[in-house]
Every structure is written in structure tokens, then in C-alpha cells.
Amino acid sequence: MIASPWGIGGRHVRHLYWAFVLAFVIMGVGFWPSVHGDFGPIDTIRTLHGLCASGWMAMLILQSWLIGHNKWRLHVRVGRVSRYLAAALVATAFIVVCDMLGPQSHFSPELRLTLAWLDLWSLVLFSTLYILALINRRNMNLHARYMASTVFVALPPAVGRILGEHFAWFGGLKGALSPSYLLMVAILAVLILWDARHRRFFPAFPITMAATIAMWATMFAAPHWPPFIALARAIGLPPV
């Protein structure tokens, strides 16, 4: 029996990597139109960001598979690479946000600001979760949950794009944002209840859930806040 960081039996944790595979597929479907060039020519920075994001998901899949098959030493070796990958992911994402705010963006100014608000706070959340995962790398219960929580940073925009592009009643990406964040909150609530059922409490999922709710609650108000508008103009938004 493999010791599980999730408080469940070894036969479950051996197949946990499939959850990350599913998340990777959802992200691929959601961002495929951008990769395919449906929103304009593909540039170098978006290609690099896409490679970093894909690399991160591939690493999560591999790491969960290694843990599930009790290959701890290789898990540690792969984990060392994650520091460079995380830094590259955050850096390229920030550059993409700055470019998305610019005059060449295909989004309306208000939607640009909404997405920039979500993206910038998502970068803060991702960085926080990853740093906490590193700090708690010797506590597998905490480490695993913090690393898994990073998936919920990229899932909302991917799900939003899927819903907005394939289901007309959402009225596009803007209308699909709230349902996407609602879905993330529901999944995180299930994970928190799963831990509670096994009489365990770990802060990773509650932190992620609280941050997700905060972004969801403020995303449509942020475009009207002068301090945020000033920040957006400083990093790319053209003057009116």
C-alpha cells in the first residue's frame, strides 16, 4: 500500500495523475483557438508562454504519477526543475498581459481590464501557492495540495473560453467568466469537504477558494477603479 498525501488508499493515488491529464485537456481545448491563430498571428511570447504552461501541466502529471508509483527520488529530481519553469511561466504570462492590454488587442477596453485584473491576481496566487509548496516540500500532505491548487489558476480562463465560444447563451467570454469561477469554487468545495470527511484540514484548497471567490467578486468592478486603470495604463493600456 502506497502512503497517500490525500488521505485515501494507494489504489486511488496511483491513478490521481488522470485528474491532471483531464485538466490539461480542458486547457488545451480552451486555448486552442489562440494557438491556432484564430485571434491573430501567433507571436513569440505567446508561443513561449504556451510552452511554459504546457510544461507545467506535463510536470504535474509526471510528478503525480511518480508519487503514485512510489518513485520518490525521481520526483525530487524533477521537482528541482519546477523552479525555473515556474519563473518562466510567470514572466511570460506577465508580458502577455501587458500585450493584451495594448492597442492591438481584439478585446474591448473594459474586457481587457477585466481579464488583466484576473490575470494579474492569478499570477500572485500562482506564485504564492508555488512558494508555499516549496516551503512545505517535506510535508507531502501540504506540498501536494499546494501544487495541485496551481491548476485552478489556469482552469477558469480555459473553461470560460470553451463556454463562451461553444455555447451561445453565455454571450461570449465575458458572460462565461462567472460560470467558470462558480465551477472552480464548487470543485474546491468538494475537495475541502473530502478532506473534512477524513478529518483532515489543510489550508491549500481554502486559500485557493478564497482567492478565487475574491477575484470572481471583483472582476467586473475593477475596470472602473481609477488606481487599477492607472496601473493598467502603466503596463500597456492606451490612454483614452
C-alpha positions, 0 to 999 in steps of 0.5 A: 500500500502506497502512503497517500498525501490525500488521505485515501488508499494507494489504489486511488493515488496511483491513478490521481495523475488522470485528474491532471491529464483531464485538466490539461485537456480542458486547457488545451481545448480552451486555448486552442483557438489562440494557438491556432491563430484564430485571434491573430498571428501567433507571436513569440511570447505567446508561443513561449508562454504556451510552452511554459504552461504546457510544461507545467501541466506535463510536470504535474502529471509526471510528478503525480504519477511518480508519487503514485508509483512510489518513485520518490527520488525521481520526483525530487529530481524533477521537482528541482526543475519546477523552479525555473519553469515556474519563473518562466511561466510567470514572466511570460504570462506577465508580458502577455498581459501587458500585450493584451492590454495594448492597442492591438488587442481584439478585446474591448477596453473594459474586457481587457481590464477585466481579464488583466485584473484576473490575470494579474491576481492569478499570477500572485496566487500562482506564485504564492501557492508555488512558494508555499509548496516549496516551503512545505516540500517535506510535508507531502500532505501540504506540498501536494495540495499546494501544487495541485491548487496551481491548476485552478489558476489556469482552469477558469480562463480555459473553461470560460473560453470553451463556454463562451465560444461553444455555447451561445447563451453565455454571450461570449467570454465575458458572460462565461467568466462567472460560470467558470469561477462558480465551477472552480469554487464548487470543485474546491468545495468538494475537495475541502469537504473530502478532506473534512470527511477524513478529518483532515484540514489543510489550508491549500484548497481554502486559500485557493477558494478564497482567492478565487471567490475574491477575484470572481467578486471583483472582476467586473468592478475593477475596470472602473477603479481609477488606481487599477486603470492607472496601473493598467495604463502603466503596463500597456493600456492606451490612454483614452 
